[in-house]
Amino acid sequence: MLSDSMLLGAARWRLNRRILAVAHTTSPFVTLYDWSTGSPIKMTNPATLPTGNGRGAGWSPDGRYLAIAHTTTPFITIYDWRSGVPVKIANPATLPGGNGRYVAWSPNGRYMAVAHNTSPWLAIYDWASGAPVKVANPATLPAGVGNAAAWSPDGRYLAIAHAVAPYVTIYDWSSGAPVKIANPAVVPPTVGSLGGASGATWSPDGRYLVIAHDQSPWMLIYDWITGVPVQSSNPSSLPGSDGQSAEWSPDGLDVTVGFLNSPYMAIYNWSTGSPVRRSNPATLPTGTVAGSGWSKDNLFLALAHSSPPYVTIYDLTGGSPVKLANPAALPTGNAIKCSWSPF
């Protein structure tokens, strides 16, 4: 057991370091960058690596755990950072049913949702005991491969983006268990070539849910002001092709959509109350953007993509995205997801 002084030291460490985790398709399947010096320095790989292609990365809200969803059993690998380095914990007793594709933590850190590619398409773990215990499956499951998961900021709703109509399934947790709500009146369009809906993100105030999908208009925006999801008007300038990912900035003013073809990403500013597409950065990602992540202080935006350098990081301190120099040590394969530690 760690002493109080050791725990305090770990807490100070978390507060003083910004870590970017990138999940990618070639061993070591996850690459970790430490930003405590002001630039990304690759950390030593965990002693125990994920066992297959990294598809998802998610930090617990307190910064203690980092979960990587990957394509080979046990499909989810969880690291404890209490000591200041990632140490793999024991696998959950009940594993996801197939290739892990995404991992999302509830805002209070109690639940961890893993979207995967085999029925029941979704596994939810309760951490109330201090270890992940799988909860009963929802009575109504997603209809196909789970590609993404997103919790509303108040923890009441869990949205799953998946590969089969209706492409998005939303669960209400107000009763303490996931109960599917009625489908939105407008759902993402008929499936295209890449697997239906692939991204989901809530605005920090909980009003909007954005779904990235693979048919025009490539993204759908749901307004929850009435308490149910109602499609909002599409932006005047749409993503250029199949939507792959979506991520709101912590301040709620911007949402990033990653897509299949050049320019691979679009940033929409919501300061006027509706999404207005920003000008593209001067230096664009070099391939399909499958994941994006905003640092918790809103200063950096990282994009995970399919061509070298596999991760592109923008500095937004001046108000517009300026590409930073690439890390000296890059991920070793197509980057699928990235996530910043919460401190």
N, C-alpha and C positions, 0 to 999 in steps of 0.2 A: 504494500500500500504506500502511496506517495504521502510524504509529510505535507503539512500546511505550507511550509516555506517552499517546497518543490512545486506545489500547485500554484502558489502565488507567482513563482518564477515562470511557470508555463503560461499563466495568464498574461504576464508582462511580455513574454515572447510573442504571444498571439497579437498583442496590441502593437508591437513594434515591427511586425513583418507582414508584407503583402506577398501572398503566394498565388501564382497562376498555375493551375493544373490543366494539361492538355492531354486528352485521350486520342490515341491514333492507332493506325492499322499495322504497325510493325513493332516487334519487340524493341524496347521494354513496354510498349502499349500505353504507358503514361509517362509524361515528362513534366517535371516540376521546376518552376522558376521562382527564385527568391528575389524580391525587389527591394530589400532593405537598404541596398546601396544606391537606389535610384535608377537602376537599370536591371534587366533580367539576367540573372546568373543561374545556370542550370544546377539543381541540387543533385546530390547522390541519389541514385535510384533506390526505391524501397528494397529491402532484403528479399521480400517475397513479392513477385510481380503478378499482375493479372495474367491469366492463362490464355488469353486470346485477344483479338482486335478490340481495342478500347472504343466503345461507342458512346458512353455517357460519363459525365463527371459531375458530382454534386457535393458541396460542403454542408455539414450540419450548421444550423444558424449560430451556434456558439463557437464554431471553428474547430471543435475537437475532432470530428470525424470527416474523412473524405471517402466517398463511395465511388467506385468505378464500375460501370456496367460494361460487360464484355461478352465475346461471342463463344466462349468455351466454358464448360462447367468449372466452377460453381456459378458462373454467369454474373455474379456480383462479388466484388472484393472491397472490403472496408478497412480503412487504416485509421488507427488512433494516433493523434498528434500530441497527446498529453506530455510526452517526454521532449517534444520539439522536433522529432523526426517521425516519419510514417511507419508504424508498426502494425502489421496485419492482425486483425482480430479473428476469432474463430468464425467460421461460416455460420450463417443461420441454419437452424435445424431443418427448416423447409426452404428449399431453394426456389428461385424463379423457374418456370417450366421450360425455358429455352433461352436462346441468345438474348442477353441483356442489351437493350437499346437506349435506355434513358433512365436517369434516377433523379428524383425530386423529393426534397424534405419539406414537411409542413412547417409553417412559420414558427411554431412553438418547439420544433425539434422532436416532437413525439413520434411522428409517423414518417416513414420513408417509402415512397412509391417507386416501384421498378417496372417500367414498360418493357415487354419482351415479345419474342416472335412466335411463341407457341401458346395455345389455349391453356389457361384463361387470359392470356395477353397482358395481364397485370397482376403484380404481387405487392401487397401492402404489409409493411412491418411496423409493429408497435414497439417502441423503445422504453415504455414506462418502467420496465424492470431493469433497465440499464443495458439490455442486449436485445437484438432484433428478433421478435417473435411474430411469425406470419399471422395476420388476422384472416377471418373467414372471407372468402371471395364475395364480391357484391352479388346480389341475387340476379342482376342483369349485367352481363359482361360486355366489354367492348366487342365489336363485331369482327375484329381482325387484328393483325399485328399492331402492337402498341409501339408507336414511334416517338412519342413525347408525352410528358406529364407536367402539369402546372397547378400549384395550389393558389387559391385566392389569398390575398394578404391577411384576411381575418381567419384563414384556415377552414372556412366553412365549405368551400367547393374545391373539388379536384377535377380538373379537365384532362382528358386523355385524347390525344390526336392519334388516329389509327388509319389502317390501310383499306378498310372496307366501309361502305356506306353505313351510317351517316357521317363517317369520318371524324366526328368529334362526339365524345360521350362525357357527360358532366354528372358528377355525384355530389349530393348534398350530405354533409356530415353533421348536421345540426342535432340529429338524434344520437350521435356517438358511433354510427356505423354508416357506410357508404350506400346511399339510396339514389338510384338514377333519377334525374329529373327529365321532364319532357324534352324531346329534341327541339332545338331552335326551329322556327318556321322556315328559315333559310339555312341550309347546310352547305358545306363546300361542294363544288360541282362534281360531276362524274369523274371517277378515277382516271388518271392519265397513265404515264409510263413509269412513275417512280414511287408509287405506293401511297396515294391519297394524301392525307394530312401528315405533315412531318414536323411541325413546330407549334408551340402553344405558349403564350405568355400573358400575364395579367398586369394591368397598370398598377402602380403602387397604391393608388387610392381605391382599387377594387372595382372601378366603374367599367373598365373595358377589358375584353378578352380578345386577343389577336391570334388567329390561326393561319399558319403558312401551309399552302397546299399546292398540288401539281397541275391545276387547270386555271386558266384565266378566270378571275382577276389575280390569282396567285396568293392573295391574302384576303381574309375576311375579318371584319371588326364587329364585335358584338358589344352593344351598350347595355349595361345592367341597371340603369337608373330606375327602371320600373320594378326591378327585382327578378326579371327574367331576361334571357339573352335575346336582344333584338338587333338585327343586322343594321349597322350604320352605313352611310354612303361610302363608296369606295373613294380612295384618294384620287385626285385628278391625274397624278402621275403614278402609275402602277409599277411594281417590280417587273423586271424584264423577262422573267421566265419562271419555271417551276419553283415555288417557294420551298425552302429546305429548313429554315429556322427562323425564330423570332425572339427578341429579347428587349424588354423595357429597361431604360436607364433608371437608376435608383431615385432620381429626382422627379421621375414621371414626365419629363419634357420630351423625351425622344424614344422611339422604338426602332430597332434595327431588324431588317428582314434580309436573310441570306438566301440567294437563289442560284439556279443552275448555271446560267451563262453570264458572260461579261455584261455589266461591270461587277456582277456577283453579289453586290450588296446595295441596299438603299437605307438611308436614315430618314425617318419621318419625325418632324418636330411638331409638338402638340401645344405649343405655347399660346396659340390662338384659339384652342378648343377643338380644332380639327387637324387631321394629319396633312402637313405640307412637306413635300420631299425636299430635303437639303441638297445642295450641290454635292456631287461626288468628290471624295478626297482626291488630291492631286496624284497620289500613288494608290492604286487599287490592289485588292487581293489578286492572286494569280490563278485561282481556280474556284470551283464551286464551294460556296460558303455553307457548310453543314452545321455550324454552330457559332455562337457569339457570346461574349460575356463582358459586362460592364464591371469595372472595379467599384467597390462599395462606396468610395468617395466620389464617384462619378468622373474621375479624371482620365481614366484609360478605358479604351474599348479594344478587346482582343477578338479576332476572327479566326476560326479554325477552317482550313480549306484544303483542297485536294491536290495542290501542286506546290513544289518548293517555293518559299520557305515553310509552307504548311501552316504557319501562324503569322498573322500580321497584326501589329499592335499600334494603335493610334493614341496620341496625346491630345486631350481636349481642353487643356488648361487655358488655351487662347480662345475657346469658344467654337472652334472648328477642328475637324480631325486632321492631325499632322502625323504622318507615319514615323515611328521610331526606327532606329537601326535594329536590324534583326538580332536576336540573341546569338551569341557566339556558338552555342550548341543548339541545333535545331531538333524538332521532333524527327523521327526516323521514317515516317510514312504519312499517308493521308491523314490529316487531322479531322476528327469528327465532332468533338465537343471540347469546350474549354470552360473553366469556372474559376473565379477569384475567391480566395478566402475572405471571410466576412470582416477581418480586422486589418 
